[in-house]
Amino acid sequence: MDSTPAYPIDKAYAAFLHRELSVSWLVLATLLGGRHRLDPGLINSGFSYLDFGCGHGLNLLFNAAAHPQASFYGLDLNPTHIAGATAKAEALGLRNVHFALADLTAFAEGLPSRGPCRGWPEAYDFVVAHGLASWVGPEVRQALIAAAGCLVRPGGIFYCSYNTYPGWLSRSTLKMLSVEEAMRAGGSTSLAGIRKAAETLLRLTGTESNGWPLGQELPGLRSLVERLQPMPESYLVGDYHSAHQPLYVGPMHRLCMAHGLTHIGSASLPEMFPEMLDPERRSLVMEAVDAPMREVLLDLAINQTFRRDLFARGACPPSTPWRRQALAGLHLHACAGSGDDSDAFDTGLGRLGMDPSFVLSLKSALADRPQSLAWLLDQASLDLEDALMRLSVLIGAAVIGVSFSSDAGSQTSASSIAGFNRQCLDQITAGEEIGALLSPVLLQPVTISPLEGFFLRVANADLSPEAIVQLVWMGITMAGGGVKDREDRPIEDPNQALNQLGEFWESFAGERLPVLRRLGIASPPS
């Protein structure tokens, strides 16, 4: 094998959590899509899960805590990633997750007989590769898909996400110029180089009154570059690296099909329902002669930039009675605060509006207790597909969450998850990049900011609001942190900082904390 790394390892990338990589989300997406039968009972079984390019391993750690009866495996070619992931697993006391420093190309013909992954399972219920397919060259991409085709058990799921054209056509100008800046600086892509490339591109588009040829050809380029500039360094340096190669959906799906992997839907839930597009685009997409062409037209219609594709090895469409019964047993949970009155939501299909009375009545009903999908169909007089389209938007926007039981927390060790969350909370408030806690109800990560983490540690204390704020202020200062104002500027005056924390606690206690308690993350006071 060529000694050159198959994918870039010159930088350690940021640690990100993606709810779409949660087992419960993958099972839900497969069920909503209706193109492959995957028994929801799998969630509570001793299944196996493999993550190609696992990075810092956060997604595996949260899945392992959510499903202690299952086994999780992750490999990555970056030693910094694997060392950090292994250390975190040990610190969190997780014994059902395993990491290895290994090259995925060794898996192209199945489980390797030598190396750090020998002894791992020969087949998996879930294989995932987040973003990897568009980070590697054609030969490594071929090996990735071949490995997935070998290692997914018959009936199992392969999740493959990647940046795509046509949405990346305009962004490719920034990538090209950033790489040129890096080459001339004698190194790899850097934030400084990307910033310089962005400034140059803005100048090259001309002005609003006098657009230059580049700006005329790519009219959205200026606003795109302006939106990207505040993004975190880890994101920019990663996505504008020289190895990054966005893909069109057609060739990617044909490559997967050649290795026995059939496309069955998307983990970006609304994108499984092009029927929700405006009439003109819906008509154009839905007139496609077959499903593969429909995906091609959909990407063009929405200017797709990122796909979260689901494939099955041996797709087996469910019968209508089986699917209706499985869906009817889903339980819906309110995930938005009572003050959130949104009725229009950003999706991959664009901004979609929903009947305000439907959204309000559903949120109101779920505020008291979870309800089944069968209840929703009966109460709202909806047919099944209409209900699924609406729910795909609300779930995607984190307004509604779904569990596979009305008492999902009892299906796993609630005390074990509580212990995991306590450890995560300690790390979050110490400055570690975790950014979420695990819901024992949804079996998915829920985003938590560091400031929310400090307040969660004392939320159940029998103290006045003033005393809680004082405790949080002490915790933040002892951790070497500080408080920022609404413009994200550090606050130097202690009294002003305490006032800011008091306002935050009032909002957090009234809106966010009840949601976290419903999701089993923050226990109610005894």
Secondary structure, DSSP 8 states (H G I E B T S, - for coil): --SS-SS--SS-------GGGSHHHHHHHHHHH-SS---GGGGGS--EEEEET-TT-HHHHHHHHH-TTSEEEEEES-HHHHHHHHHHHHHTT--SEEEEE--GGGGTTSS-SSSTTTTS-S-EEEEEEESGGGSS-HHHHHHHHHHHHHHEEEEEEEEEEEEBTTTTTTHHHHHHHHHHHHHHTTSS--HHHHHHHHHHHHHHTB-SSSB-HHHHHSTTHHHHHHHHTTS-HHHHHHHTSTT---B-HHHHHHHHHHTTEEEEEESSGGGG-GGGS-HHHHHHHHT-SSHHHHHHHHHHHHT--EEEEEEEES-----HHHHHHHHHT-EEEE-S-TT----EEEETTEEEE--HHHHHHHHHHHHHS-EEHHHHHHHHT--HHHHHHHHHHHHHTTSEEEESSTTGGGGS-HHHHHHHHHHHHHHHHTT-S--EEEETTTTEEEE--HHHHHHHHHTTSS--HHHHHHHHHHHHHHTT---B-TTS-B---HHHHHHHHHHHHHHIIIIIHHHHHHTTSS----
